[in-house]
Every structure is written in C-alpha cells, then in structure tokens.
Amino acid sequence: MTPSRNEHTIAVSCEVRGRGYWSGQDVRVVMNPAPAGTGICLIRSDLPSAPCCPATVEHRHDANLRTILQLGDARFEMIEHLMAALVGLEIDNCFVEIDAEELPGLDGSSAAFVESLRHAGLIIQSHPKRRLVVRQRVYVSCDSSWIEVTPSADASVSYEYRLSFDDSTPIKPQSHSLKMSPHRFIREVASARTFITEEQAQILRSQGIASHVTNQDLLILNENGPVDNRLRYSNECARHKLLDMIGDFALAGVEFVGNIVSYRGGHNLNGRMAQQLAELAAQQIPLTTSADQTRKAA
C-alpha cells in the first residue's frame, strides 16, 4: 500500500514569461509559496484588488481547445499546462500571479513551467495530503469519446490516453501510458507539445487568430509529418493529450488513487470527469490520510 504524503509548496518564488497563443499578449506568471491547505490559487495581478480564483472545477467554463476558469471578472485561459506541471511535480499549494487573461503558450508544453518550479525547489509541509481512493468504476462519455477511472490494485495512479482521429486527418492512431511519479512525468510527458493540423492552422490564421504563432511554437502536422519542426517522441500527440488530462483532472482538487483510461477525450470531457471525482471526494469526507490511520491505530 502506497502511503499518503504530506503537502508540498515551493521554496521560493519563480516566474515564466511568454505570449498567449490566442491573444498574442505578453504575460508574466509568478508562482509563489503558499501555506498548507491553500491549494492552487490563480490571481489576476493586473486587475483591481487582484482577485484570486481557486483552481477547482466549480470555476471551470467549457471552451474549445483549452481550459478556462472564471470567478467574477477574473478569467484565466489555457491553464492546463501550468496545472499539469504543478500536479506532476506534486506541488499542492501555490499562489500563481498572472498579469493577463491568457497564460503563455511557450512551446506548447509544460516544460518551461516545470523547469522554473524545479529551480525554485520544494518544501514538505506539515499538512497531510488528502487522497481519494477510487473504489468503483467512474465513467463519462460523449459520442464515441469516453473516460473511465477504475480502482488501482497497487494504490497508484496511472493514466492511459488512446488517440484516434478519423481518416481525414494526418495524425495516426497512437497511445501512451504513464504510471504517475514526478520523475516519470518529467521524462515522459512534460515536454510533449500542443498540436494541430496544417489545415486547422490555416483556418485560424485566416480568421486573424494566433497569427503570431510560428511553426516552431507548437506542432503543426500535415501528411508528411511536422511542418518545419521535429517530433520529440514518435507518439508525441498522445503524450500531449495525456498531459492535458493530468492538468484538467487537477481541478478535482484532490490527489486520487486509480487507473484512468481516456479514448479520444478532450478538455470538456476531462472537465466532466474532474467534476465526478470532486463529487466522489466530497462524499468521502473525511478522506483517509496516513495521519488518520496512525491516530486510529493509537
């Protein structure tokens, strides 16, 4: 049985700068230490009173191609790569200051966030990390896409993403599996990049969207492979979808133990599963921690 752990925050503040994919706006993201029990809080430092939005599923808004949170007038777009970096490195408490609506696209992966956070270092806090142990199958679907979470035999969390588009796309079927740990997250998925087809890119640019984004800022794919770019992994598209899934599931607000399989899932379906997991966690309050078990044994 894998024991639950204590919560973590970063040792010092760190930052990442870049431009939003959609807006093209320059943005600065500053990640700061936070007390135990805080969770991840996103702060719009450019708005009056610097409103703070907890990074939880109740503030999620449906959107195409990205994940959005909103609390009042404070809106946060394309948060999934930051959230994946925080979860992947087991950083539970963090105040994240953002001076624009959209987080930077960077290279389309979590790599820059991971590098900055690792440089800041980790502090182990006194508060036990809340865990949801999935004890029954949880399933969501939409048309031919689905996600299921099932109990884990070894008290771990594992992800599998199965990518399969129709024959009209140049992106071939592929998959990737990950048994979650910070080391495996960094090695296998943190640097997997956002991707679109060349046809999709041309449509967006014709509408004046993301006109500043170059072929090196993400993966643009046609029938011959990446356009003016190279794959980091042969199955990089599946790895990136798995990265998105990790970031979106973080909005459940709790660490969970279970096996997750997604077939053709995207941000909206990920959000529905995060909602299911959050509701399941609420039913299991108080969640079992190693500290609870020690007190019971005493």
Secondary structure, 3 states (H helix, E strand, C coil): CCCCCEEEEECCCEEEEEECCCCCCEEEEEEEECCCCCCEEEEECCCCCCCEEECCHHHEECCCCCCEEEECCEEEECCHHHHHHHHHCCCCEEEEEECCCECCCCCCCCHHHHHHHHHHCEEEEEEECCEEECCCCEEEEECCEEEEEECCCCCCEEEEEEECCCCCCCCCCEEEEEECCHHHHHHHCCCCCCEEEHHHHHHHHHCCCCCCCCCCCCEEEECCEECCCCCCCCCHHHHHHHHHHHHHHHHHCCEEEEEEEEECCCHHHHHHHHHHHHHHHHHCCCCCCHHHHHHHHC
